[in-house]
Amino acid sequence: MIENGMVLPHKYLDPVEPMEIGNCSGCEHSVYDGEDHLEFDDVLLHDDSTCLTNYIRDNAEVRR
Ligand SMILES: [Zn+2]
């Protein structure tokens, strides 16, 4: 997964695997402890505009 420049500085020095919190409802990939994410009701999303957009478009009706 390509990440932006805000990754944790010690990410590659830490031998402990990050704990998986669950699956993102936007991109369907795993959300790990320490990643920016949003939780509401039973929904888990990366704090990422692509994930948020995917989730909303999957769950809302497009009206024009
Ligand atoms: Zn996501």
N, CA, C, O and the ligand as a Tripos MOL2 file, in Angstrom:
@<TRIPOS>MOLECULE
protein
  257   255    65     0     0
PROTEIN
NO_CHARGES

@<TRIPOS>ATOM
      1 N           0.8540   -1.1870    0.0000 N.3       1 MET1
      2 CA          0.0000    0.0000    0.0000 C.3       1 MET1
      3 C           0.8910    1.2390    0.0000 C.2       1 MET1
      4 O           1.8450    1.3270    0.7740 O.2       1 MET1
      5 N           0.5840    2.1630   -0.8460 N.am      2 ILE2
      6 CA          1.3470    3.4010   -0.9050 C.3       2 ILE2
      7 C           0.8190    4.3510    0.1720 C.2       2 ILE2
      8 O          -0.3840    4.5950    0.2680 O.2       2 ILE2
      9 N           1.7250    4.8720    0.9630 N.am      3 GLU3
     10 CA          1.3170    5.7710    2.0220 C.3       3 GLU3
     11 C           1.8360    7.1700    1.7200 C.2       3 GLU3
     12 O           2.7520    7.3420    0.9170 O.2       3 GLU3
     13 N           1.2520    8.1540    2.3600 N.am      4 ASN4
     14 CA          1.7360    9.5120    2.1760 C.3       4 ASN4
     15 C           2.9720    9.7420    3.0380 C.2       4 ASN4
     16 O           3.4770    8.8090    3.6630 O.2       4 ASN4
     17 N           3.4540   10.9650    3.0750 N.am      5 GLY5
     18 CA          4.6900   11.2460    3.7870 C.3       5 GLY5
     19 C           4.5580   11.3310    5.2850 C.2       5 GLY5
     20 O           5.5300   11.6290    5.9790 O.2       5 GLY5
     21 N           3.3620   11.0720    5.8000 N.am      6 MET6
     22 CA          3.1440   11.2330    7.2350 C.3       6 MET6
     23 C           3.2850    9.9130    7.9950 C.2       6 MET6
     24 O           2.7580    9.7940    9.1020 O.2       6 MET6
     25 N           3.9630    8.9410    7.4470 N.am      7 VAL7
     26 CA          4.1080    7.6580    8.1370 C.3       7 VAL7
     27 C           4.8890    7.8450    9.4210 C.2       7 VAL7
     28 O           5.6630    8.7910    9.5630 O.2       7 VAL7
     29 N           4.6780    6.9430   10.3430 N.am      8 LEU8
     30 CA          5.3760    7.0250   11.6110 C.3       8 LEU8
     31 C           6.8780    6.8590   11.3820 C.2       8 LEU8
     32 O           7.2940    6.0020   10.6010 O.2       8 LEU8
     33 N           7.6800    7.6590   12.0460 N.am      9 PRO9
     34 CA          9.1250    7.6200   11.7810 C.3       9 PRO9
     35 C           9.7860    6.3050   12.1710 C.2       9 PRO9
     36 O          10.8200    5.9440   11.6100 O.2       9 PRO9
     37 N           9.2020    5.5840   13.1290 N.am     10 HIS10
     38 CA          9.8500    4.3550   13.5840 C.3      10 HIS10
     39 C           9.1800    3.1090   13.0180 C.2      10 HIS10
     40 O           9.3930    1.9950   13.4970 O.2      10 HIS10
     41 N           8.3750    3.3210   12.0010 N.am     11 LYS11
     42 CA          7.5870    2.2060   11.4840 C.3      11 LYS11
     43 C           8.4530    1.0060   11.1090 C.2      11 LYS11
     44 O           8.0890   -0.1330   11.4000 O.2      11 LYS11
     45 N           9.5830    1.2500   10.4740 N.am     12 TYR12
     46 CA         10.3840    0.1420    9.9690 C.3      12 TYR12
     47 C          11.4160   -0.3360   10.9890 C.2      12 TYR12
     48 O          12.1550   -1.2870   10.7380 O.2      12 TYR12
     49 N          11.4580    0.3320   12.1370 N.am     13 LEU13
     50 CA         12.3750   -0.1090   13.1890 C.3      13 LEU13
     51 C          11.6510   -0.9300   14.2390 C.2      13 LEU13
     52 O          12.2800   -1.5740   15.0780 O.2      13 LEU13
     53 N          10.3460   -0.9050   14.1910 N.am     14 ASP14
     54 CA          9.5580   -1.5790   15.2110 C.3      14 ASP14
     55 C           9.2520   -2.9980   14.7500 C.2      14 ASP14
     56 O           8.5380   -3.1830   13.7650 O.2      14 ASP14
     57 N           9.7780   -3.9980   15.4430 N.am     15 PRO15
     58 CA          9.5870   -5.3790   14.9980 C.3      15 PRO15
     59 C           8.1900   -5.9220   15.2900 C.2      15 PRO15
     60 O           7.8160   -6.9780   14.7790 O.2      15 PRO15
     61 N           7.4190   -5.2080   16.1090 N.am     16 VAL16
     62 CA          6.1010   -5.7000   16.4910 C.3      16 VAL16
     63 C           5.1030   -5.3930   15.3890 C.2      16 VAL16
     64 O           4.9830   -4.2470   14.9540 O.2      16 VAL16
     65 N           4.3940   -6.4060   14.9400 N.am     17 GLU17
     66 CA          3.3460   -6.1890   13.9480 C.3      17 GLU17
     67 C           2.2550   -5.3200   14.5500 C.2      17 GLU17
     68 O           1.8550   -5.5450   15.6920 O.2      17 GLU17
     69 N           1.7650   -4.3350   13.8120 N.am     18 PRO18
     70 CA          0.6720   -3.5220   14.3410 C.3      18 PRO18
     71 C          -0.6020   -4.3550   14.4890 C.2      18 PRO18
     72 O          -0.8680   -5.2670   13.7060 O.2      18 PRO18
     73 N          -1.3680   -4.0180   15.5000 N.am     19 MET19
     74 CA         -2.5950   -4.7750   15.7400 C.3      19 MET19
     75 C          -3.6660   -4.3660   14.7300 C.2      19 MET19
     76 O          -3.8920   -3.1800   14.4880 O.2      19 MET19
     77 N          -4.3100   -5.3560   14.1550 N.am     20 GLU20
     78 CA         -5.3780   -5.0730   13.2030 C.3      20 GLU20
     79 C          -6.6640   -4.7880   13.9600 C.2      20 GLU20
     80 O          -7.1010   -5.5810   14.7950 O.2      20 GLU20
     81 N          -7.2610   -3.6490   13.6570 N.am     21 ILE21
     82 CA         -8.5040   -3.2710   14.3300 C.3      21 ILE21
     83 C          -9.7030   -3.8600   13.6110 C.2      21 ILE21
     84 O         -10.6670   -4.2830   14.2490 O.2      21 ILE21
     85 N          -9.6480   -3.8900   12.3040 N.am     22 GLY22
     86 CA        -10.7690   -4.4030   11.5260 C.3      22 GLY22
     87 C         -10.5830   -4.0320   10.0780 C.2      22 GLY22
     88 O          -9.4830   -3.6770    9.6540 O.2      22 GLY22
     89 N         -11.6670   -4.1150    9.3080 N.am     23 ASN23
     90 CA        -11.5970   -3.8040    7.8930 C.3      23 ASN23
     91 C         -12.2400   -2.4590    7.6090 C.2      23 ASN23
     92 O         -13.2880   -2.1230    8.1610 O.2      23 ASN23
     93 N         -11.6050   -1.7080    6.7500 N.am     24 CYS24
     94 CA        -12.1360   -0.4190    6.3180 C.3      24 CYS24
     95 C         -13.3760   -0.6460    5.4540 C.2      24 CYS24
     96 O         -13.3630   -1.4680    4.5380 O.2      24 CYS24
     97 N         -14.4330    0.0830    5.7520 N.am     25 SER25
     98 CA        -15.6610   -0.0630    4.9640 C.3      25 SER25
     99 C         -15.5640    0.6570    3.6280 C.2      25 SER25
    100 O         -16.4590    0.5250    2.7940 O.2      25 SER25
    101 N         -14.5010    1.4140    3.4100 N.am     26 GLY26
    102 CA        -14.3370    2.1180    2.1430 C.3      26 GLY26
    103 C         -13.5170    1.3220    1.1540 C.2      26 GLY26
    104 O         -13.9630    1.0970    0.0280 O.2      26 GLY26
    105 N         -12.3130    0.8840    1.5460 N.am     27 CYS27
    106 CA        -11.4120    0.1980    0.6200 C.3      27 CYS27
    107 C         -11.3270   -1.2970    0.8880 C.2      27 CYS27
    108 O         -10.6930   -2.0210    0.1210 O.2      27 CYS27
    109 N         -11.9560   -1.7770    1.9690 N.am     28 GLU28
    110 CA        -11.9860   -3.2060    2.3120 C.3      28 GLU28
    111 C         -10.6380   -3.7330    2.7990 C.2      28 GLU28
    112 O         -10.4950   -4.9340    3.0270 O.2      28 GLU28
    113 N          -9.6620   -2.8640    2.9600 N.am     29 HIS29
    114 CA         -8.3750   -3.3160    3.4840 C.3      29 HIS29
    115 C          -8.3510   -3.2100    5.0040 C.2      29 HIS29
    116 O          -9.2120   -2.5760    5.6130 O.2      29 HIS29
    117 N          -7.3580   -3.8380    5.5940 N.am     30 SER30
    118 CA         -7.2430   -3.8380    7.0470 C.3      30 SER30
    119 C          -6.9170   -2.4460    7.5710 C.2      30 SER30
    120 O          -6.2030   -1.6710    6.9350 O.2      30 SER30
    121 N          -7.4560   -2.1510    8.7410 N.am     31 VAL31
    122 CA         -7.1040   -0.9360    9.4610 C.3      31 VAL31
    123 C          -6.2690   -1.3680   10.6610 C.2      31 VAL31
    124 O          -6.6910   -2.2310   11.4310 O.2      31 VAL31
    125 N          -5.0970   -0.7810   10.8230 N.am     32 TYR32
    126 CA         -4.1960   -1.1670   11.9000 C.3      32 TYR32
    127 C          -4.1670   -0.1090   12.9820 C.2      32 TYR32
    128 O          -4.3450    1.0810   12.7220 O.2      32 TYR32
    129 N          -3.9400   -0.5640   14.1900 N.am     33 ASP33
    130 CA         -3.7700    0.3370   15.3190 C.3      33 ASP33
    131 C          -2.6240    1.2910   15.0000 C.2      33 ASP33
    132 O          -1.5590    0.8590   14.5620 O.2      33 ASP33
    133 N          -2.8370    2.5720   15.2170 N.am     34 GLY34
    134 CA         -1.8150    3.5640   14.9100 C.3      34 GLY34
    135 C          -2.0730    4.2730   13.6020 C.2      34 GLY34
    136 O          -1.5370    5.3550   13.3640 O.2      34 GLY34
    137 N          -2.9010    3.6680   12.7370 N.am     35 GLU35
    138 CA         -3.2930    4.3630   11.5170 C.3      35 GLU35
    139 C          -4.4150    5.3390   11.8510 C.2      35 GLU35
    140 O          -5.2380    5.0790   12.7290 O.2      35 GLU35
    141 N          -4.4390    6.4510   11.1500 N.am     36 ASP36
    142 CA         -5.5610    7.3730   11.3140 C.3      36 ASP36
    143 C          -6.8150    6.6980   10.7910 C.2      36 ASP36
    144 O          -6.8370    6.2120    9.6610 O.2      36 ASP36
    145 N          -7.8500    6.6650   11.6010 N.am     37 HIS37
    146 CA         -9.0790    6.0240   11.1620 C.3      37 HIS37
    147 C         -10.2710    6.6660   11.8610 C.2      37 HIS37
    148 O         -10.1210    7.3830   12.8500 O.2      37 HIS37
    149 N         -11.4430    6.3950   11.3310 N.am     38 LEU38
    150 CA        -12.6860    6.9250   11.8770 C.3      38 LEU38
    151 C         -13.5650    5.7690   12.2880 C.2      38 LEU38
    152 O         -13.6460    4.7620   11.5830 O.2      38 LEU38
    153 N         -14.2240    5.9070   13.4270 N.am     39 GLU39
    154 CA        -15.1630    4.8840   13.8770 C.3      39 GLU39
    155 C         -16.4870    5.5470   14.2000 C.2      39 GLU39
    156 O         -16.5290    6.5640   14.8920 O.2      39 GLU39
    157 N         -17.5570    4.9770   13.7060 N.am     40 PHE40
    158 CA        -18.8800    5.4090   14.1300 C.3      40 PHE40
    159 C         -19.8370    4.2550   13.9330 C.2      40 PHE40
    160 O         -19.7510    3.5250   12.9460 O.2      40 PHE40
    161 N         -20.7570    4.0900   14.8810 N.am     41 ASP41
    162 CA        -21.6090    2.9040   14.9080 C.3      41 ASP41
    163 C         -20.7200    1.6740   14.7340 C.2      41 ASP41
    164 O         -19.7760    1.4980   15.5040 O.2      41 ASP41
    165 N         -20.9900    0.8240   13.7550 N.am     42 ASP42
    166 CA        -20.1620   -0.3620   13.5210 C.3      42 ASP42
    167 C         -19.2370   -0.1640   12.3330 C.2      42 ASP42
    168 O         -18.6920   -1.1280   11.7960 O.2      42 ASP42
    169 N         -19.0620    1.0860   11.9250 N.am     43 VAL43
    170 CA        -18.3020    1.3670   10.7100 C.3      43 VAL43
    171 C         -16.8890    1.8110   11.0670 C.2      43 VAL43
    172 O         -16.6640    2.6020   11.9830 O.2      43 VAL43
    173 N         -15.9540    1.2660   10.3050 N.am     44 LEU44
    174 CA        -14.5520    1.6140   10.4850 C.3      44 LEU44
    175 C         -14.0220    2.0960    9.1450 C.2      44 LEU44
    176 O         -14.2120    1.4360    8.1230 O.2      44 LEU44
    177 N         -13.3640    3.2340    9.1460 N.am     45 LEU45
    178 CA        -12.8560    3.7960    7.8950 C.3      45 LEU45
    179 C         -11.4730    4.3900    8.1200 C.2      45 LEU45
    180 O         -11.2020    4.9850    9.1620 O.2      45 LEU45
    181 N         -10.5910    4.2200    7.1160 N.am     46 HIS46
    182 CA         -9.3520    4.9780    7.1430 C.3      46 HIS46
    183 C          -9.6880    6.4660    7.0770 C.2      46 HIS46
    184 O         -10.6710    6.8600    6.4490 O.2      46 HIS46
    185 N          -8.8720    7.2830    7.7240 N.am     47 ASP47
    186 CA         -9.0510    8.7290    7.6010 C.3      47 ASP47
    187 C          -8.4380    9.1530    6.2760 C.2      47 ASP47
    188 O          -7.3790    9.7790    6.2280 O.2      47 ASP47
    189 N          -9.1250    8.8000    5.2170 N.am     48 ASP48
    190 CA         -8.6180    8.9990    3.8610 C.3      48 ASP48
    191 C          -9.7940    9.3640    2.9810 C.2      48 ASP48
    192 O         -10.8380    8.7140    3.0320 O.2      48 ASP48
    193 N          -9.6310   10.3950    2.1790 N.am     49 SER49
    194 CA        -10.7680   10.8810    1.4010 C.3      49 SER49
    195 C         -11.2760    9.8210    0.4270 C.2      49 SER49
    196 O         -12.4710    9.7810    0.1330 O.2      49 SER49
    197 N         -10.3940    8.9660   -0.0740 N.am     50 THR50
    198 CA        -10.8360    7.9120   -0.9920 C.3      50 THR50
    199 C         -11.7390    6.9210   -0.2740 C.2      50 THR50
    200 O         -12.7820    6.5370   -0.8040 O.2      50 THR50
    201 N         -11.3560    6.5070    0.9130 N.am     51 CYS51
    202 CA        -12.1570    5.5620    1.6880 C.3      51 CYS51
    203 C         -13.5020    6.1760    2.0650 C.2      51 CYS51
    204 O         -14.5440    5.5280    1.9660 O.2      51 CYS51
    205 N         -13.4620    7.4370    2.5000 N.am     52 LEU52
    206 CA        -14.7030    8.0960    2.8950 C.3      52 LEU52
    207 C         -15.6360    8.2270    1.7020 C.2      52 LEU52
    208 O         -16.8390    7.9900    1.8160 O.2      52 LEU52
    209 N         -15.0800    8.6050    0.5630 N.am     53 THR53
    210 CA        -15.8900    8.7510   -0.6420 C.3      53 THR53
    211 C         -16.4890    7.4120   -1.0520 C.2      53 THR53
    212 O         -17.6760    7.3290   -1.3670 O.2      53 THR53
    213 N         -15.6680    6.3650   -1.0470 N.am     54 ASN54
    214 CA        -16.1780    5.0470   -1.4160 C.3      54 ASN54
    215 C         -17.3170    4.6230   -0.5090 C.2      54 ASN54
    216 O         -18.3370    4.1110   -0.9710 O.2      54 ASN54
    217 N         -17.1350    4.8420    0.7860 N.am     55 TYR55
    218 CA        -18.1560    4.4120    1.7340 C.3      55 TYR55
    219 C         -19.4630    5.1620    1.5060 C.2      55 TYR55
    220 O         -20.5380    4.5640    1.4640 O.2      55 TYR55
    221 N         -19.3560    6.4690    1.3610 N.am     56 ILE56
    222 CA        -20.5680    7.2750    1.1810 C.3      56 ILE56
    223 C         -21.2570    6.9060   -0.1310 C.2      56 ILE56
    224 O         -22.4810    6.7840   -0.1800 O.2      56 ILE56
    225 N         -20.4730    6.7300   -1.1880 N.am     57 ARG57
    226 CA        -21.0780    6.3930   -2.4770 C.3      57 ARG57
    227 C         -21.7160    5.0080   -2.4530 C.2      57 ARG57
    228 O         -22.6990    4.7650   -3.1520 O.2      57 ARG57
    229 N         -21.1600    4.0970   -1.6510 N.am     58 ASP58
    230 CA        -21.7420    2.7690   -1.5350 C.3      58 ASP58
    231 C         -23.0250    2.7730   -0.7150 C.2      58 ASP58
    232 O         -23.8690    1.8910   -0.8690 O.2      58 ASP58
    233 N         -23.1690    3.7560    0.1480 N.am     59 ASN59
    234 CA        -24.2780    3.7280    1.1020 C.3      59 ASN59
    235 C         -25.2880    4.8490    0.9230 C.2      59 ASN59
    236 O         -26.3260    4.8650    1.5860 O.2      59 ASN59
    237 N         -24.9950    5.7730    0.0420 N.am     60 ALA60
    238 CA        -25.9230    6.8770   -0.1730 C.3      60 ALA60
    239 C         -26.4110    6.8480   -1.6050 C.2      60 ALA60
    240 O         -25.7700    6.2850   -2.4920 O.2      60 ALA60
    241 N         -27.5340    7.4550   -1.8050 N.am     61 GLU61
    242 CA        -28.1080    7.5130   -3.1420 C.3      61 GLU61
    243 C         -27.6250    8.7830   -3.8310 C.2      61 GLU61
    244 O         -27.6610    9.8690   -3.2520 O.2      61 GLU61
    245 N         -27.1770    8.6350   -5.0640 N.am     62 VAL62
    246 CA        -26.7350    9.8070   -5.8280 C.3      62 VAL62
    247 C         -27.9650   10.4740   -6.4310 C.2      62 VAL62
    248 O         -28.7350    9.8320   -7.1450 O.2      62 VAL62
    249 N         -28.1450   11.7260   -6.1530 N.am     63 ARG63
    250 CA        -29.2750   12.4940   -6.7110 C.3      63 ARG63
    251 C         -28.7190   13.6450   -7.5250 C.2      63 ARG63
    252 O         -27.7760   14.3220   -7.1160 O.2      63 ARG63
    253 N         -29.3060   13.8470   -8.6560 N.am     64 ARG64
    254 CA        -28.8480   14.9510   -9.5240 C.3      64 ARG64
    255 C         -30.0260   15.8400   -9.8790 C.2      64 ARG64
    256 O         -29.8610   16.8240  -10.6000 O.2      64 ARG64
    257 ZN         -9.6790    2.3540    3.6460 Zn       65 ZN65
@<TRIPOS>BOND
     1     1     2 1
     2     2     3 1
     3     3     4 2
     4     3     5 am
     5     5     6 1
     6     6     7 1
     7     7     8 2
     8     7     9 am
     9     9    10 1
    10    10    11 1
    11    11    12 2
    12    11    13 am
    13    13    14 1
    14    14    15 1
    15    15    16 2
    16    15    17 am
    17    17    18 1
    18    18    19 1
    19    19    20 2
    20    19    21 am
    21    21    22 1
    22    22    23 1
    23    23    24 2
    24    23    25 am
    25    25    26 1
    26    26    27 1
    27    27    28 2
    28    27    29 am
    29    29    30 1
    30    30    31 1
    31    31    32 2
    32    31    33 am
    33    33    34 1
    34    34    35 1
    35    35    36 2
    36    35    37 am
    37    37    38 1
    38    38    39 1
    39    39    40 2
    40    39    41 am
    41    41    42 1
    42    42    43 1
    43    43    44 2
    44    43    45 am
    45    45    46 1
    46    46    47 1
    47    47    48 2
    48    47    49 am
    49    49    50 1
    50    50    51 1
    51    51    52 2
    52    51    53 am
    53    53    54 1
    54    54    55 1
    55    55    56 2
    56    55    57 am
    57    57    58 1
    58    58    59 1
    59    59    60 2
    60    59    61 am
    61    61    62 1
    62    62    63 1
    63    63    64 2
    64    63    65 am
    65    65    66 1
    66    66    67 1
    67    67    68 2
    68    67    69 am
    69    69    70 1
    70    70    71 1
    71    71    72 2
    72    71    73 am
    73    73    74 1
    74    74    75 1
    75    75    76 2
    76    75    77 am
    77    77    78 1
    78    78    79 1
    79    79    80 2
    80    79    81 am
    81    81    82 1
    82    82    83 1
    83    83    84 2
    84    83    85 am
    85    85    86 1
    86    86    87 1
    87    87    88 2
    88    87    89 am
    89    89    90 1
    90    90    91 1
    91    91    92 2
    92    91    93 am
    93    93    94 1
    94    94    95 1
    95    95    96 2
    96    95    97 am
    97    97    98 1
    98    98    99 1
    99    99   100 2
   100    99   101 am
   101   101   102 1
   102   102   103 1
   103   103   104 2
   104   103   105 am
   105   105   106 1
   106   106   107 1
   107   107   108 2
   108   107   109 am
   109   109   110 1
   110   110   111 1
   111   111   112 2
   112   111   113 am
   113   113   114 1
   114   114   115 1
   115   115   116 2
   116   115   117 am
   117   117   118 1
   118   118   119 1
   119   119   120 2
   120   119   121 am
   121   121   122 1
   122   122   123 1
   123   123   124 2
   124   123   125 am
   125   125   126 1
   126   126   127 1
   127   127   128 2
   128   127   129 am
   129   129   130 1
   130   130   131 1
   131   131   132 2
   132   131   133 am
   133   133   134 1
   134   134   135 1
   135   135   136 2
   136   135   137 am
   137   137   138 1
   138   138   139 1
   139   139   140 2
   140   139   141 am
   141   141   142 1
   142   142   143 1
   143   143   144 2
   144   143   145 am
   145   145   146 1
   146   146   147 1
   147   147   148 2
   148   147   149 am
   149   149   150 1
   150   150   151 1
   151   151   152 2
   152   151   153 am
   153   153   154 1
   154   154   155 1
   155   155   156 2
   156   155   157 am
   157   157   158 1
   158   158   159 1
   159   159   160 2
   160   159   161 am
   161   161   162 1
   162   162   163 1
   163   163   164 2
   164   163   165 am
   165   165   166 1
   166   166   167 1
   167   167   168 2
   168   167   169 am
   169   169   170 1
   170   170   171 1
   171   171   172 2
   172   171   173 am
   173   173   174 1
   174   174   175 1
   175   175   176 2
   176   175   177 am
   177   177   178 1
   178   178   179 1
   179   179   180 2
   180   179   181 am
   181   181   182 1
   182   182   183 1
   183   183   184 2
   184   183   185 am
   185   185   186 1
   186   186   187 1
   187   187   188 2
   188   187   189 am
   189   189   190 1
   190   190   191 1
   191   191   192 2
   192   191   193 am
   193   193   194 1
   194   194   195 1
   195   195   196 2
   196   195   197 am
   197   197   198 1
   198   198   199 1
   199   199   200 2
   200   199   201 am
   201   201   202 1
   202   202   203 1
   203   203   204 2
   204   203   205 am
   205   205   206 1
   206   206   207 1
   207   207   208 2
   208   207   209 am
   209   209   210 1
   210   210   211 1
   211   211   212 2
   212   211   213 am
   213   213   214 1
   214   214   215 1
   215   215   216 2
   216   215   217 am
   217   217   218 1
   218   218   219 1
   219   219   220 2
   220   219   221 am
   221   221   222 1
   222   222   223 1
   223   223   224 2
   224   223   225 am
   225   225   226 1
   226   226   227 1
   227   227   228 2
   228   227   229 am
   229   229   230 1
   230   230   231 1
   231   231   232 2
   232   231   233 am
   233   233   234 1
   234   234   235 1
   235   235   236 2
   236   235   237 am
   237   237   238 1
   238   238   239 1
   239   239   240 2
   240   239   241 am
   241   241   242 1
   242   242   243 1
   243   243   244 2
   244   243   245 am
   245   245   246 1
   246   246   247 1
   247   247   248 2
   248   247   249 am
   249   249   250 1
   250   250   251 1
   251   251   252 2
   252   251   253 am
   253   253   254 1
   254   254   255 1
   255   255   256 2
@<TRIPOS>SUBSTRUCTURE
     1 MET1         2 RESIDUE 1 A MET
     2 ILE2         6 RESIDUE 1 A ILE
     3 GLU3        10 RESIDUE 1 A GLU
     4 ASN4        14 RESIDUE 1 A ASN
     5 GLY5        18 RESIDUE 1 A GLY
     6 MET6        22 RESIDUE 1 A MET
     7 VAL7        26 RESIDUE 1 A VAL
     8 LEU8        30 RESIDUE 1 A LEU
     9 PRO9        34 RESIDUE 1 A PRO
    10 HIS10       38 RESIDUE 1 A HIS
    11 LYS11       42 RESIDUE 1 A LYS
    12 TYR12       46 RESIDUE 1 A TYR
    13 LEU13       50 RESIDUE 1 A LEU
    14 ASP14       54 RESIDUE 1 A ASP
    15 PRO15       58 RESIDUE 1 A PRO
    16 VAL16       62 RESIDUE 1 A VAL
    17 GLU17       66 RESIDUE 1 A GLU
    18 PRO18       70 RESIDUE 1 A PRO
    19 MET19       74 RESIDUE 1 A MET
    20 GLU20       78 RESIDUE 1 A GLU
    21 ILE21       82 RESIDUE 1 A ILE
    22 GLY22       86 RESIDUE 1 A GLY
    23 ASN23       90 RESIDUE 1 A ASN
    24 CYS24       94 RESIDUE 1 A CYS
    25 SER25       98 RESIDUE 1 A SER
    26 GLY26      102 RESIDUE 1 A GLY
    27 CYS27      106 RESIDUE 1 A CYS
    28 GLU28      110 RESIDUE 1 A GLU
    29 HIS29      114 RESIDUE 1 A HIS
    30 SER30      118 RESIDUE 1 A SER
    31 VAL31      122 RESIDUE 1 A VAL
    32 TYR32      126 RESIDUE 1 A TYR
    33 ASP33      130 RESIDUE 1 A ASP
    34 GLY34      134 RESIDUE 1 A GLY
    35 GLU35      138 RESIDUE 1 A GLU
    36 ASP36      142 RESIDUE 1 A ASP
    37 HIS37      146 RESIDUE 1 A HIS
    38 LEU38      150 RESIDUE 1 A LEU
    39 GLU39      154 RESIDUE 1 A GLU
    40 PHE40      158 RESIDUE 1 A PHE
    41 ASP41      162 RESIDUE 1 A ASP
    42 ASP42      166 RESIDUE 1 A ASP
    43 VAL43      170 RESIDUE 1 A VAL
    44 LEU44      174 RESIDUE 1 A LEU
    45 LEU45      178 RESIDUE 1 A LEU
    46 HIS46      182 RESIDUE 1 A HIS
    47 ASP47      186 RESIDUE 1 A ASP
    48 ASP48      190 RESIDUE 1 A ASP
    49 SER49      194 RESIDUE 1 A SER
    50 THR50      198 RESIDUE 1 A THR
    51 CYS51      202 RESIDUE 1 A CYS
    52 LEU52      206 RESIDUE 1 A LEU
    53 THR53      210 RESIDUE 1 A THR
    54 ASN54      214 RESIDUE 1 A ASN
    55 TYR55      218 RESIDUE 1 A TYR
    56 ILE56      222 RESIDUE 1 A ILE
    57 ARG57      226 RESIDUE 1 A ARG
    58 ASP58      230 RESIDUE 1 A ASP
    59 ASN59      234 RESIDUE 1 A ASN
    60 ALA60      238 RESIDUE 1 A ALA
    61 GLU61      242 RESIDUE 1 A GLU
    62 VAL62      246 RESIDUE 1 A VAL
    63 ARG63      250 RESIDUE 1 A ARG
    64 ARG64      254 RESIDUE 1 A ARG
    65 ZN65       257 GROUP 0 **** ****
